[in-house]
């Protein structure tokens, strides 16, 4: 029974990265189920081996955060009269820098926010929009900015005129003259 427990118990990898080996039980029935004298079936033994192997190979938290490098979809090298590349081959280095996002106009920031979802650039665009007094509404999934001071303020909302960015139907800014902005829908994560 001890051999079956050793084979079924998940083993953590050793510090040098090599996974521990299971020894003892075999699929022929040499191992027994916990608390019983009957041997493990080959299917159950195989399932326990696969479970143990998957536990040894768990992904790390950093596996999902790989930095994506830009790779052009259709690379084409156009040469000038001297044989040099006529345009840059690599993207500019400061494209991912926050200082570059301070120079972008609103349309560019909105474009980056809505069309580069899940990227670092989307985070930087949202950060810059917040600096420009835009606030993201999590119910309507759009950006709002006060057009004037609110006419009514309550503990859970404020009512007044707001400018919002219409990304669905017009890609433009529109004014909502009597809008109640409920604070529960205000995305207020620190940037």
Sine and cosine of phi, psi and omega as CSV:
sin_phi,cos_phi,sin_psi,cos_psi,sin_omega,cos_omega
0.00,0.00,-0.54,0.84,0.00,-1.00
-0.91,0.41,-0.55,0.83,0.02,-1.00
-0.92,0.39,-0.62,0.78,0.02,-1.00
-0.92,0.38,-0.62,0.78,0.04,-1.00
-0.91,0.42,-0.65,0.76,0.02,-1.00
-0.91,0.42,-0.61,0.79,-0.01,-1.00
-0.96,0.27,-0.56,0.83,-0.08,-1.00
-1.00,0.09,-0.44,0.90,-0.05,-1.00
-0.95,0.32,0.74,-0.68,0.05,-1.00
-0.91,0.42,0.65,-0.76,-0.02,-1.00
-0.93,-0.38,0.70,-0.72,0.02,-1.00
-1.00,0.08,0.47,-0.88,-0.01,-1.00
-0.92,0.40,0.47,-0.88,0.06,-1.00
-0.97,0.24,0.28,-0.96,-0.06,-1.00
-0.85,0.52,-0.43,0.91,-0.01,-1.00
-1.00,0.08,0.04,1.00,0.09,-1.00
0.99,-0.17,-0.21,0.98,0.00,-1.00
-0.99,0.16,0.70,-0.71,-0.01,-1.00
-0.97,0.25,0.50,-0.86,0.05,-1.00
-0.93,0.37,0.45,-0.89,-0.01,-1.00
-0.97,-0.23,0.54,-0.84,0.06,-1.00
-1.00,-0.08,0.63,-0.77,0.01,-1.00
-0.68,-0.73,0.30,-0.96,0.09,-1.00
0.93,-0.36,-1.00,-0.02,-0.15,-0.99
-0.94,0.34,0.46,-0.89,0.05,-1.00
-0.77,-0.64,0.36,-0.93,-0.02,-1.00
-0.91,0.41,-0.21,0.98,-0.02,-1.00
-0.96,0.27,-0.11,0.99,0.06,-1.00
0.94,-0.35,0.22,0.97,0.00,-1.00
-0.93,0.38,-0.44,0.90,0.01,-1.00
-1.00,-0.01,0.35,-0.94,0.03,-1.00
-0.82,-0.57,0.46,-0.89,0.04,-1.00
-0.92,0.40,0.48,-0.88,0.00,-1.00
-0.85,0.52,0.75,-0.67,0.09,-1.00
0.96,0.27,0.15,0.99,0.04,-1.00
-0.66,-0.75,0.30,-0.95,-0.02,-1.00
-0.99,-0.12,-0.07,1.00,-0.02,-1.00
-0.99,0.10,0.54,-0.84,-0.05,-1.00
-0.96,0.29,0.37,-0.93,0.07,-1.00
-0.94,0.33,0.62,-0.79,0.09,-1.00
-0.96,0.29,0.42,-0.91,0.01,-1.00
-0.86,0.51,-0.58,0.81,0.01,-1.00
-0.91,0.41,-0.69,0.72,-0.01,-1.00
-0.93,0.38,-0.65,0.76,0.02,-1.00
-0.89,0.46,-0.67,0.74,0.03,-1.00
-0.89,0.45,-0.67,0.74,0.03,-1.00
-0.89,0.46,-0.66,0.76,0.02,-1.00
-0.92,0.40,-0.61,0.79,0.06,-1.00
-0.90,0.43,-0.68,0.73,0.02,-1.00
-0.91,0.41,-0.63,0.78,0.04,-1.00
-0.89,0.46,-0.68,0.73,0.03,-1.00
-0.90,0.43,-0.67,0.74,0.01,-1.00
-0.91,0.42,-0.65,0.76,0.00,-1.00
-0.93,0.38,-0.57,0.82,0.03,-1.00
-0.91,0.41,-0.62,0.78,0.01,-1.00
-0.92,0.39,-0.40,0.92,-0.07,-1.00
-0.93,-0.36,0.59,0.81,0.04,-1.00
-0.89,0.46,0.64,-0.77,0.05,-1.00
-0.95,0.32,0.51,-0.86,0.07,-1.00
-0.99,0.16,0.35,-0.94,0.02,-1.00
-0.89,0.46,-0.53,0.85,-0.03,-1.00
-0.97,0.23,-0.16,0.99,-0.01,-1.00
-0.90,0.44,-0.49,0.87,-0.03,-1.00
-1.00,0.06,-0.08,1.00,-0.06,-1.00
-0.91,-0.41,0.85,0.53,0.02,-1.00
-1.00,0.06,0.67,-0.75,0.03,-1.00
-0.97,0.26,0.81,-0.59,-0.02,-1.00
-1.00,-0.01,0.79,-0.61,0.07,-1.00
-1.00,-0.09,0.56,-0.83,0.02,-1.00
-0.95,0.32,0.79,-0.62,0.11,-0.99
-0.79,-0.62,0.88,-0.47,-0.02,-1.00
-0.89,0.46,0.60,-0.80,-0.02,-1.00
-0.93,0.36,-0.69,0.72,-0.02,-1.00
-0.79,-0.61,0.98,0.19,-0.04,-1.00
-0.91,0.42,0.76,-0.64,0.01,-1.00
-0.63,-0.78,0.79,-0.61,-0.03,-1.00
-0.98,-0.19,0.92,-0.39,0.04,-1.00
-0.98,-0.21,0.84,-0.54,-0.06,-1.00
-0.98,-0.20,0.58,-0.81,0.07,-1.00
-1.00,0.09,-0.16,-0.99,-0.08,-1.00
-0.92,0.40,-0.38,0.92,0.00,-1.00
-1.00,-0.05,-0.02,1.00,0.01,-1.00
1.00,-0.01,0.12,0.99,0.03,-1.00
-1.00,-0.06,0.38,-0.93,0.04,-1.00
-0.89,0.45,0.74,-0.67,-0.07,-1.00
-0.98,0.19,-0.26,0.96,0.02,-1.00
-0.57,-0.82,0.31,-0.95,-0.05,-1.00
-0.89,0.45,0.66,-0.75,0.03,-1.00
-1.00,0.08,-0.65,0.76,-0.03,-1.00
-0.98,-0.19,0.53,-0.85,0.08,-1.00
-0.92,0.40,0.41,-0.91,-0.01,-1.00
-0.89,0.45,0.54,-0.84,-0.06,-1.00
-0.92,0.38,-0.59,0.81,-0.10,-0.99
-1.00,0.07,0.18,0.98,0.02,-1.00
-0.87,0.49,-0.57,0.82,-0.02,-1.00
-1.00,-0.03,0.04,1.00,-0.02,-1.00
-0.99,0.10,0.64,-0.77,0.01,-1.00
-0.87,0.50,-0.49,0.87,-0.01,-1.00
-0.91,0.41,-0.46,0.89,0.04,-1.00
-0.94,0.34,-0.57,0.82,-0.04,-1.00
-0.95,0.33,-0.36,0.93,0.07,-1.00
-0.93,0.37,-0.37,0.93,-0.05,-1.00
-1.00,-0.01,-0.28,0.96,-0.05,-1.00
-0.96,0.30,0.55,-0.84,0.09,-1.00
-0.99,0.16,0.12,-0.99,-0.08,-1.00
-0.87,0.50,-0.69,0.72,-0.01,-1.00
-0.85,0.52,-0.65,0.76,0.01,-1.00
-0.92,0.40,-0.68,0.73,0.02,-1.00
-0.89,0.45,-0.67,0.74,0.04,-1.00
-0.91,0.42,-0.65,0.76,0.03,-1.00
-0.87,0.50,-0.73,0.69,0.00,-1.00
-0.89,0.46,-0.67,0.74,-0.02,-1.00
-0.89,0.46,-0.71,0.70,-0.10,-1.00
-1.00,0.09,-0.39,0.92,-0.08,-1.00
-0.91,-0.41,0.03,1.00,0.11,-0.99
-0.80,-0.60,0.79,0.61,-0.10,-0.99
-0.91,0.41,0.64,-0.77,0.02,-1.00
0.99,0.17,0.08,1.00,-0.05,-1.00
-0.98,-0.22,0.22,-0.98,0.08,-1.00
-0.90,0.43,-0.56,0.83,0.02,-1.00
-0.90,0.43,-0.60,0.80,0.05,-1.00
-0.89,0.45,-0.66,0.75,0.04,-1.00
-0.87,0.49,-0.71,0.70,-0.01,-1.00
-0.92,0.40,-0.60,0.80,0.04,-1.00
-0.91,0.41,-0.68,0.73,0.04,-1.00
-0.89,0.45,-0.64,0.77,0.02,-1.00
-0.89,0.46,-0.68,0.73,-0.01,-1.00
-0.94,0.34,-0.63,0.78,0.05,-1.00
-0.88,0.47,-0.62,0.78,0.04,-1.00
-0.92,0.40,-0.58,0.82,0.07,-1.00
-0.89,0.46,-0.50,0.86,-0.02,-1.00
-1.00,-0.01,0.33,0.95,0.06,-1.00
0.94,0.35,0.40,0.92,0.13,-0.99
-1.00,-0.01,0.59,-0.81,0.00,-1.00
-0.80,-0.60,0.68,-0.73,-0.06,-1.00
-1.00,0.02,0.77,-0.64,0.01,-1.00
-0.99,-0.14,0.90,-0.44,-0.11,-0.99
-0.97,0.24,-0.32,0.95,0.04,-1.00
-0.99,0.16,-0.72,0.70,-0.03,-1.00
-1.00,-0.03,-0.12,0.99,0.04,-1.00
0.81,0.59,0.71,0.70,0.04,-1.00
-0.57,-0.82,0.17,-0.99,-0.05,-1.00
-0.99,-0.14,0.67,-0.74,0.03,-1.00
-0.83,-0.56,0.48,-0.88,0.09,-1.00
-0.62,-0.79,0.64,-0.76,0.04,-1.00
-0.88,0.47,0.75,-0.67,0.09,-1.00
-1.00,0.03,-0.52,0.85,0.07,-1.00
-0.45,-0.89,0.12,-0.99,0.02,-1.00
-0.88,0.47,0.59,-0.81,-0.03,-1.00
-0.89,0.46,0.63,-0.78,0.03,-1.00
-0.98,0.22,-0.49,0.87,-0.02,-1.00
-0.66,-0.75,0.73,-0.68,0.02,-1.00
-0.79,-0.61,0.75,-0.66,0.04,-1.00
-0.78,-0.63,0.19,-0.98,-0.01,-1.00
-0.88,0.47,-0.46,0.89,-0.06,-1.00
-0.90,-0.43,0.03,1.00,0.06,-1.00
-0.30,-0.95,0.19,-0.98,0.17,-0.99
-0.66,-0.75,0.57,-0.82,-0.06,-1.00
-0.86,-0.51,0.70,-0.71,0.02,-1.00
0.11,-0.99,-0.28,-0.96,0.01,-1.00
-1.00,-0.02,0.74,-0.67,-0.02,-1.00
-0.76,-0.65,0.55,-0.83,0.19,-0.98
-0.99,-0.12,0.72,-0.70,0.07,-1.00
-0.77,-0.64,0.43,-0.90,0.00,-1.00
-1.00,-0.08,0.88,-0.47,-0.01,-1.00
-1.00,-0.03,0.99,-0.14,-0.03,-1.00
-1.00,-0.02,-0.21,0.98,-0.04,-1.00
-1.00,0.09,-0.81,0.58,-0.18,-0.98
-0.96,-0.28,-0.32,0.95,-0.07,-1.00
-0.65,-0.76,-0.19,0.98,-0.09,-1.00
0.75,0.66,0.82,0.58,-0.03,-1.00
-0.48,-0.88,0.15,-0.99,0.06,-1.00
-1.00,-0.05,0.70,-0.72,0.03,-1.00
-0.79,-0.61,0.37,-0.93,0.00,-1.00
-0.95,-0.31,0.74,-0.67,0.11,-0.99
-0.94,-0.35,0.95,-0.32,-0.18,-0.98
-0.96,0.27,-0.53,0.85,-0.01,-1.00
-0.76,-0.65,1.00,0.05,-0.08,-1.00
-0.83,-0.55,0.73,-0.69,0.08,-1.00
-0.99,-0.15,0.93,-0.37,0.02,-1.00
-1.00,-0.05,0.96,-0.28,0.01,-1.00
-0.99,0.16,0.77,-0.64,-0.08,-1.00
-0.90,0.43,-0.40,0.92,0.02,-1.00
-0.91,0.42,-0.37,0.93,0.01,-1.00
-0.99,-0.16,0.11,0.99,0.03,-1.00
-0.99,0.14,0.86,-0.51,0.07,-1.00
-0.99,0.17,0.93,-0.36,-0.12,-0.99
-0.81,-0.59,0.55,0.83,0.08,-1.00
-0.93,0.38,0.66,-0.75,0.04,-1.00
-0.92,0.38,0.62,-0.78,-0.02,-1.00
-0.99,-0.16,0.00,0.00,0.00,0.00
